[in-house]
Amino acid sequence: MAERGLFVAAYPETVVPPALALPAIEDAFPRNLHPYWPRLQEKTRSWLLEKRLMPADK
């Protein structure tokens, strides 16, 4: 029986063609934060604080 924390890939690495490997995808499509993201973070933080689901010192 495998250990609980052991990660086993669903497919072997050879299944993913090199053209679709993560570095190739990330080079073609760089990650950009949506302009709304900082505002969403702040609204989420204030909601969590209001509901006392997050400590105030975080």
C-alpha positions, 0 to 999 in steps of 0.5 A, a space after each residue: 500500500 502506498 504512503 498517504 503523502 506520496 504523489 503519483 502522477 496520473 500519466 507518465 511524463 512521456 504522455 505530454 508532448 514537449 510543445 505542451 510542456 509547462 515552460 513552453 506554455 508559460 513563455 507563450 502566455 505570461 501570467 498577468 494579474 487581473 486589474 481587479 485582483 488587488 481590490 478583490 483581495 482587500 474585499 475578501 480580507 475585510 469580509 473574513 475579518 468581519 466574520 471573524 474567520 481570520 485573525 486580525 494580525 494577519 
